[in-house]
């Protein structure tokens, strides 16, 4: 009986430690996502401002169309690059956040397995 109590107590302590570790990892991952998103927003704003300045000095319609085409192409490539990076960051965040709990599952299964075997033997 005392051993079962100690097992449950250890499992509770391990659960708490895993939760704290997952929180730390989630915090770090979230910060990386925020930094990446802020960098993308700043670059996008700067590119839009530069394009507007170019368009303000345009003398012909062909020039304006060329500037707009270049801007859209660049903006699309930047968006795809940012989306890919964000997807990778979110995926890493999810994997790293749940990793500490994988240990808990195997520990819980190991703790329950001897109990099941003893119950079946009776």
N, CA, C and O atoms as a DFTB+ gen file, in Angstrom:
488 C
 N C O
     1  1       0.823      -1.192       0.000
     2  2       0.000       0.000       0.000
     3  2       0.869       1.259       0.000
     4  3       0.614       2.209      -0.740
     5  1       1.912       1.241       0.856
     6  2       2.817       2.383       0.945
     7  2       3.559       2.592      -0.371
     8  3       3.815       3.727      -0.774
     9  1       3.903       1.483      -1.040
    10  2       4.613       1.580      -2.317
    11  2       3.714       2.208      -3.380
    12  3       4.195       2.986      -4.204
    13  1       2.431       1.889      -3.378
    14  2       1.502       2.485      -4.336
    15  2       1.381       3.989      -4.103
    16  3       1.329       4.774      -5.049
    17  1       1.338       4.376      -2.832
    18  2       1.261       5.793      -2.507
    19  2       2.507       6.520      -3.010
    20  3       2.412       7.605      -3.585
    21  1       3.672       5.917      -2.790
    22  2       4.919       6.533      -3.254
    23  2       4.951       6.622      -4.777
    24  3       5.452       7.596      -5.339
    25  1       4.415       5.602      -5.437
    26  2       4.366       5.613      -6.899
    27  2       3.471       6.744      -7.395
    28  3       3.837       7.465      -8.323
    29  1       2.314       6.900      -6.786
    30  2       1.396       7.976      -7.170
    31  2       2.013       9.329      -6.860
    32  3       1.887      10.264      -7.651
    33  1       2.671       9.441      -5.731
    34  2       3.317      10.696      -5.358
    35  2       4.427      11.060      -6.343
    36  3       4.548      12.219      -6.741
    37  1       5.235      10.082      -6.736
    38  2       6.306      10.315      -7.708
    39  2       5.717      10.709      -9.063
    40  3       6.230      11.601      -9.739
    41  1       4.633      10.034      -9.448
    42  2       3.981      10.362     -10.718
    43  2       3.465      11.801     -10.688
    44  3       3.582      12.519     -11.681
    45  1       2.899      12.224      -9.566
    46  2       2.427      13.606      -9.439
    47  2       3.561      14.603      -9.545
    48  3       3.426      15.639     -10.197
    49  1       4.681      14.294      -8.905
    50  2       5.851      15.176      -8.966
    51  2       6.390      15.240     -10.395
    52  3       6.716      16.317     -10.893
    53  1       6.480      14.083     -11.047
    54  2       6.955      14.052     -12.428
    55  2       6.010      14.811     -13.357
    56  3       6.457      15.475     -14.293
    57  1       4.716      14.713     -13.102
    58  2       3.729      15.435     -13.911
    59  2       3.931      16.941     -13.780
    60  3       3.901      17.675     -14.767
    61  1       4.137      17.385     -12.546
    62  2       4.359      18.811     -12.314
    63  2       5.621      19.288     -13.015
    64  3       5.616      20.340     -13.654
    65  1       6.702      18.523     -12.899
    66  2       7.961      18.895     -13.541
    67  2       7.820      18.921     -15.065
    68  3       8.363      19.805     -15.728
    69  1       7.091      17.952     -15.614
    70  2       6.875      17.920     -17.063
    71  2       6.055      19.123     -17.509
    72  3       6.312      19.694     -18.569
    73  1       5.076      19.508     -16.708
    74  2       4.247      20.667     -17.047
    75  2       5.074      21.945     -17.032
    76  3       4.937      22.787     -17.919
    77  1       5.924      22.090     -16.034
    78  2       6.785      23.278     -15.954
    79  2       7.734      23.320     -17.154
    80  3       7.940      24.374     -17.756
    81  1       8.308      22.163     -17.496
    82  2       9.216      22.109     -18.648
    83  2       8.471      22.432     -19.941
    84  3       8.979      23.163     -20.791
    85  1       7.272      21.887     -20.085
    86  2       6.475      22.167     -21.287
    87  2       6.127      23.649     -21.372
    88  3       6.125      24.229     -22.458
    89  1       5.834      24.253     -20.239
    90  2       5.536      25.684     -20.216
    91  2       6.756      26.503     -20.648
    92  3       6.630      27.450     -21.423
    93  1       7.916      26.138     -20.150
    94  2       9.146      26.849     -20.540
    95  2       9.398      26.723     -22.036
    96  3       9.738      27.702     -22.701
    97  1       9.230      25.519     -22.561
    98  2       9.437      25.288     -23.991
    99  2       8.405      26.069     -24.804
   100  3       8.740      26.674     -25.823
   101  1       7.162      26.054     -24.354
   102  2       6.108      26.785     -25.067
   103  2       6.378      28.279     -25.047
   104  3       6.133      28.968     -26.037
   105  1       6.874      28.779     -23.939
   106  2       7.190      30.197     -23.831
   107  2       8.296      30.580     -24.810
   108  3       8.197      31.592     -25.504
   109  1       9.342      29.772     -24.859
   110  2      10.455      30.033     -25.772
   111  2       9.998      29.948     -27.225
   112  3      10.357      30.794     -28.045
   113  1       9.210      28.932     -27.539
   114  2       8.714      28.774     -28.909
   115  2       7.802      29.905     -29.325
   116  3       7.854      30.372     -30.463
   117  1       6.964      30.347     -28.398
   118  2       6.057      31.455     -28.700
   119  2       6.835      32.740     -28.950
   120  3       6.490      33.522     -29.836
   121  1       7.878      32.951     -28.171
   122  2       8.723      34.139     -28.386
   123  2       9.347      34.109     -29.778
   124  3       9.412      35.138     -30.450
   125  1       9.807      32.936     -30.216
   126  2      10.407      32.814     -31.549
   127  2       9.379      33.125     -32.633
   128  3       9.701      33.768     -33.632
   129  1       8.153      32.674     -32.437
   130  2       7.087      32.948     -33.416
   131  2       6.776      34.436     -33.456
   132  3       6.593      35.004     -34.533
   133  1       6.715      35.067     -32.302
   134  2       6.430      36.506     -32.237
   135  2       7.534      37.300     -32.923
   136  3       7.250      38.234     -33.673
   137  1       8.788      36.940     -32.674
   138  2       9.911      37.643     -33.304
   139  2       9.857      37.479     -34.821
   140  3      10.040      38.448     -35.558
   141  1       9.607      36.263     -35.287
   142  2       9.529      36.009     -36.729
   143  2       8.387      36.814     -37.358
   144  3       8.561      37.401     -38.425
   145  1       7.245      36.843     -36.716
   146  2       6.093      37.568     -37.251
   147  2       6.351      39.071     -37.256
   148  3       5.996      39.760     -38.212
   149  1       6.964      39.576     -36.198
   150  2       7.277      41.016     -36.148
   151  2       8.291      41.388     -37.230
   152  3       8.164      42.438     -37.860
   153  1       9.291      40.542     -37.450
   154  2      10.278      40.803     -38.506
   155  2       9.606      40.820     -39.879
   156  3       9.888      41.683     -40.710
   157  1       8.715      39.856     -40.102
   158  2       8.013      39.806     -41.387
   159  2       7.150      41.056     -41.575
   160  3       7.132      41.640     -42.658
   161  1       6.449      41.460     -40.540
   162  2       5.588      42.643     -40.637
   163  2       6.406      43.893     -40.934
   164  3       5.999      44.729     -41.740
   165  1       7.560      44.020     -40.280
   166  2       8.423      45.186     -40.510
   167  2       8.956      45.192     -41.943
   168  3       8.935      46.223     -42.616
   169  1       9.433      44.033     -42.405
   170  2       9.939      43.953     -43.779
   171  2       8.830      44.263     -44.785
   172  3       9.049      44.975     -45.765
   173  1       7.656      43.727     -44.535
   174  2       6.528      43.959     -45.431
   175  2       6.161      45.441     -45.473
   176  3       5.926      45.995     -46.547
   177  1       6.112      46.072     -44.317
   178  2       5.801      47.503     -44.262
   179  2       6.852      48.313     -45.007
   180  3       6.516      49.218     -45.771
   181  1       8.123      47.991     -44.787
   182  2       9.208      48.712     -45.463
   183  2       9.126      48.546     -46.981
   184  3       9.324      49.504     -47.728
   185  1       8.833      47.326     -47.430
   186  2       8.709      47.088     -48.873
   187  2       7.524      47.850     -49.453
   188  3       7.617      48.414     -50.543
   189  1       6.412      47.866     -48.727
   190  2       5.241      48.603     -49.205
   191  2       5.537      50.099     -49.287
   192  3       5.135      50.758     -50.246
   193  1       6.231      50.634     -48.298
   194  2       6.575      52.057     -48.305
   195  2       7.520      52.377     -49.459
   196  3       7.363      53.399     -50.128
   197  1       8.495      51.510     -49.692
   198  2       9.433      51.736     -50.799
   199  2       8.706      51.687     -52.143
   200  3       8.988      52.481     -53.040
   201  1       7.783      50.762     -52.270
   202  2       7.018      50.662     -53.516
   203  2       6.159      51.898     -53.723
   204  3       6.053      52.402     -54.842
   205  1       5.552      52.384     -52.668
   206  2       4.734      53.598     -52.776
   207  2       5.580      54.790     -53.212
   208  3       5.153      55.600     -54.035
   209  1       6.775      54.888     -52.657
   210  2       7.668      55.986     -53.051
   211  2       8.050      55.887     -54.525
   212  3       8.117      56.892     -55.233
   213  1       8.299      54.658     -54.972
   214  2       8.625      54.465     -56.393
   215  2       7.440      54.858     -57.270
   216  3       7.604      55.505     -58.304
   217  1       6.256      54.458     -56.844
   218  2       5.063      54.766     -57.640
   219  2       4.764      56.264     -57.670
   220  3       4.207      56.770     -58.644
   221  1       5.130      56.962     -56.618
   222  2       4.886      58.405     -56.571
   223  2       5.704      59.146     -57.635
   224  3       5.289      60.205     -58.106
   225  1       6.860      58.598     -58.015
   226  2       7.710      59.264     -58.998
   227  2       7.584      58.710     -60.406
   228  3       8.407      59.021     -61.267
   229  1       6.577      57.903     -60.654
   230  2       6.408      57.266     -61.967
   231  2       5.920      58.274     -62.997
   232  3       5.085      59.136     -62.721
   233  1       6.485      58.127     -64.218
   234  2       6.116      59.025     -65.308
   235  2       5.218      58.351     -66.348
   236  3       4.546      59.024     -67.129
   237  1       5.214      57.009     -66.350
   238  2       4.401      56.320     -67.360
   239  2       3.647      55.153     -66.724
   240  3       4.004      54.652     -65.658
   241  1       2.601      54.749     -67.419
   242  2       1.781      53.629     -66.961
   243  2       2.579      52.324     -67.000
   244  3       2.426      51.490     -66.108
   245  1       3.421      52.133     -68.008
   246  2       4.238      50.925     -68.105
   247  2       5.178      50.781     -66.902
   248  3       5.360      49.691     -66.360
   249  1       5.758      51.899     -66.508
   250  2       6.632      51.883     -65.336
   251  2       5.849      51.496     -64.080
   252  3       6.319      50.700     -63.268
   253  1       4.668      52.061     -63.930
   254  2       3.834      51.763     -62.762
   255  2       3.459      50.290     -62.727
   256  3       3.497      49.661     -61.670
   257  1       3.102      49.747     -63.867
   258  2       2.735      48.323     -63.944
   259  2       3.937      47.457     -63.601
   260  3       3.801      46.470     -62.878
   261  1       5.098      47.810     -64.104
   262  2       6.311      47.041     -63.808
   263  2       6.642      47.081     -62.313
   264  3       6.987      46.056     -61.725
   265  1       6.539      48.239     -61.715
   266  2       6.814      48.377     -60.275
   267  2       5.817      47.550     -59.471
   268  3       6.199      46.850     -58.533
   269  1       4.545      47.631     -59.838
   270  2       3.520      46.849     -59.140
   271  2       3.761      45.349     -59.308
   272  3       3.632      44.591     -58.346
   273  1       4.106      44.920     -60.506
   274  2       4.371      43.500     -60.756
   275  2       5.550      43.008     -59.924
   276  3       5.492      41.940     -59.314
   277  1       6.606      43.791     -59.910
   278  2       7.777      43.427     -59.106
   279  2       7.426      43.357     -57.620
   280  3       7.868      42.464     -56.897
   281  1       6.622      44.319     -57.189
   282  2       6.231      44.353     -55.779
   283  2       5.376      43.131     -55.419
   284  3       5.603      42.498     -54.387
   285  1       4.413      42.805     -56.250
   286  2       3.555      41.649     -55.959
   287  2       4.351      40.353     -55.949
   288  3       4.125      39.484     -55.106
   289  1       5.281      40.227     -56.887
   290  2       6.117      39.030     -56.930
   291  2       6.958      38.924     -55.659
   292  3       7.038      37.860     -55.046
   293  1       7.576      40.022     -55.273
   294  2       8.401      40.046     -54.073
   295  2       7.559      39.795     -52.821
   296  3       7.977      39.054     -51.931
   297  1       6.383      40.406     -52.751
   298  2       5.506      40.230     -51.591
   299  2       5.044      38.782     -51.477
   300  3       4.978      38.232     -50.378
   301  1       4.726      38.171     -52.606
   302  2       4.287      36.768     -52.592
   303  2       5.418      35.851     -52.127
   304  3       5.204      34.959     -51.305
   305  1       6.610      36.074     -52.653
   306  2       7.755      35.249     -52.239
   307  2       8.048      35.428     -50.748
   308  3       8.365      34.461     -50.056
   309  1       7.943      36.649     -50.261
   310  2       8.146      36.909     -48.844
   311  2       7.088      36.228     -47.985
   312  3       7.391      35.697     -46.916
   313  1       5.842      36.248     -48.459
   314  2       4.756      35.600     -47.726
   315  2       4.944      34.088     -47.666
   316  3       4.729      33.473     -46.622
   317  1       5.341      33.497     -48.774
   318  2       5.576      32.055     -48.804
   319  2       6.733      31.682     -47.871
   320  3       6.653      30.693     -47.142
   321  1       7.791      32.466     -47.898
   322  2       8.930      32.195     -47.013
   323  2       8.522      32.328     -45.549
   324  3       8.893      31.502     -44.715
   325  1       7.759      33.368     -45.248
   326  2       7.303      33.555     -43.867
   327  2       6.361      32.425     -43.446
   328  3       6.465      31.922     -42.328
   329  1       5.466      32.031     -44.309
   330  2       4.528      30.946     -43.988
   331  2       5.265      29.642     -43.725
   332  3       4.922      28.906     -42.800
   333  1       6.263      29.359     -44.526
   334  2       7.059      28.141     -44.335
   335  2       7.785      28.184     -42.998
   336  3       7.789      27.205     -42.253
   337  1       8.396      29.320     -42.701
   338  2       9.113      29.467     -41.430
   339  2       8.147      29.369     -40.251
   340  3       8.452      28.716     -39.253
   341  1       6.995      30.007     -40.360
   342  2       6.007      29.965     -39.276
   343  2       5.489      28.541     -39.074
   344  3       5.312      28.099     -37.939
   345  1       5.249      27.835     -40.157
   346  2       4.789      26.443     -40.050
   347  2       5.825      25.597     -39.310
   348  3       5.476      24.793     -38.447
   349  1       7.091      25.784     -39.652
   350  2       8.163      25.041     -38.984
   351  2       8.232      25.389     -37.492
   352  3       8.424      24.512     -36.650
   353  1       8.074      26.672     -37.178
   354  2       8.128      27.098     -35.776
   355  2       6.952      26.536     -34.973
   356  3       7.125      26.089     -33.840
   357  1       5.761      26.561     -35.565
   358  2       4.585      26.013     -34.877
   359  2       4.710      24.503     -34.699
   360  3       4.353      23.968     -33.649
   361  1       5.211      23.823     -35.710
   362  2       5.403      22.376     -35.613
   363  2       6.408      22.033     -34.521
   364  3       6.182      21.125     -33.722
   365  1       7.514      22.762     -34.492
   366  2       8.525      22.539     -33.452
   367  2       7.958      22.851     -32.079
   368  3       8.229      22.132     -31.117
   369  1       7.178      23.907     -31.979
   370  2       6.558      24.268     -30.712
   371  2       5.665      23.138     -30.203
   372  3       5.727      22.775     -29.028
   373  1       4.844      22.589     -31.076
   374  2       3.953      21.508     -30.663
   375  2       4.738      20.267     -30.248
   376  3       4.451      19.669     -29.211
   377  1       5.716      19.882     -31.045
   378  2       6.504      18.695     -30.721
   379  2       7.265      18.863     -29.413
   380  3       7.263      17.971     -28.566
   381  1       7.910      20.005     -29.255
   382  2       8.713      20.237     -28.056
   383  2       7.844      20.401     -26.811
   384  3       8.251      20.012     -25.716
   385  1       6.648      20.977     -26.971
   386  2       5.771      21.175     -25.824
   387  2       5.204      19.866     -25.294
   388  3       5.013      19.713     -24.088
   389  1       4.937      18.924     -26.187
   390  2       4.357      17.653     -25.757
   391  2       5.409      16.595     -25.427
   392  3       5.074      15.551     -24.867
   393  1       6.653      16.843     -25.760
   394  2       7.715      15.858     -25.508
   395  2       7.841      15.472     -24.037
   396  3       7.996      14.286     -23.747
   397  1       7.781      16.417     -23.091
   398  2       7.921      16.009     -21.688
   399  2       6.827      15.052     -21.217
   400  3       7.032      14.280     -20.281
   401  1       5.677      15.107     -21.862
   402  2       4.568      14.256     -21.436
   403  2       4.672      12.835     -21.972
   404  3       3.996      11.938     -21.467
   405  1       5.506      12.613     -22.984
   406  2       5.729      11.260     -23.494
   407  2       6.368      10.382     -22.432
   408  3       6.029       9.205     -22.305
   409  1       7.282      10.946     -21.678
   410  2       7.922      10.227     -20.587
   411  2       6.885       9.824     -19.536
   412  3       6.939       8.721     -18.991
   413  1       5.953      10.716     -19.261
   414  2       4.929      10.424     -18.255
   415  2       4.050       9.256     -18.676
   416  3       3.668       8.429     -17.848
   417  1       3.737       9.191     -19.931
   418  2       2.885       8.105     -20.418
   419  2       3.575       6.765     -20.215
   420  3       2.975       5.817     -19.708
   421  1       4.836       6.692     -20.613
   422  2       5.551       5.424     -20.456
   423  2       5.750       5.086     -18.980
   424  3       5.713       3.913     -18.607
   425  1       5.960       6.103     -18.132
   426  2       6.111       5.858     -16.691
   427  2       4.799       5.370     -16.088
   428  3       4.797       4.481     -15.236
   429  1       3.691       5.947     -16.526
   430  2       2.383       5.519     -16.024
   431  2       2.073       4.098     -16.464
   432  3       1.561       3.298     -15.681
   433  1       2.379       3.787     -17.710
   434  2       2.146       2.425     -18.205
   435  2       3.001       1.418     -17.447
   436  3       2.542       0.320     -17.130
   437  1       4.232       1.789     -17.159
   438  2       5.121       0.889     -16.416
   439  2       4.615       0.690     -14.991
   440  3       4.728      -0.406     -14.442
   441  1       4.062       1.735     -14.390
   442  2       3.559       1.630     -13.018
   443  2       2.285       0.802     -12.955
   444  3       2.056       0.095     -11.973
   445  1       1.462       0.880     -13.977
   446  2       0.184       0.169     -13.991
   447  2       0.365      -1.278     -14.421
   448  3      -0.390      -2.142     -13.975
   449  1       1.327      -1.565     -15.259
   450  2       1.515      -2.926     -15.800
   451  2       1.724      -3.974     -14.705
   452  3       1.092      -5.029     -14.770
   453  1       2.583      -3.737     -13.696
   454  2       2.729      -4.746     -12.648
   455  2       1.435      -4.947     -11.850
   456  3       1.151      -6.059     -11.405
   457  1       0.667      -3.899     -11.670
   458  2      -0.583      -3.987     -10.942
   459  2      -1.582      -4.850     -11.717
   460  3      -2.291      -5.665     -11.127
   461  1      -1.636      -4.670     -13.034
   462  2      -2.537      -5.473     -13.865
   463  2      -2.124      -6.949     -13.825
   464  3      -2.977      -7.832     -13.732
   465  1      -0.831      -7.209     -13.894
   466  2      -0.351      -8.573     -13.880
   467  2      -0.690      -9.260     -12.567
   468  3      -1.086     -10.425     -12.555
   469  1      -0.533      -8.535     -11.453
   470  2      -0.827      -9.103     -10.135
   471  2      -2.318      -9.361      -9.996
   472  3      -2.727     -10.356      -9.397
   473  1      -3.134      -8.466     -10.547
   474  2      -4.587      -8.637     -10.445
   475  2      -5.048      -9.830     -11.269
   476  3      -5.970     -10.535     -10.859
   477  1      -4.443     -10.071     -12.396
   478  2      -4.811     -11.198     -13.260
   479  2      -4.358     -12.531     -12.644
   480  3      -4.997     -13.563     -12.845
   481  1      -3.271     -12.496     -11.907
   482  2      -2.747     -13.714     -11.309
   483  2      -3.649     -14.231     -10.197
   484  3      -3.660     -15.429      -9.913
   485  1      -4.404     -13.342      -9.570
   486  2      -5.294     -13.740      -8.488
   487  2      -6.442     -14.456      -9.052
   488  3      -7.327     -14.886      -8.311
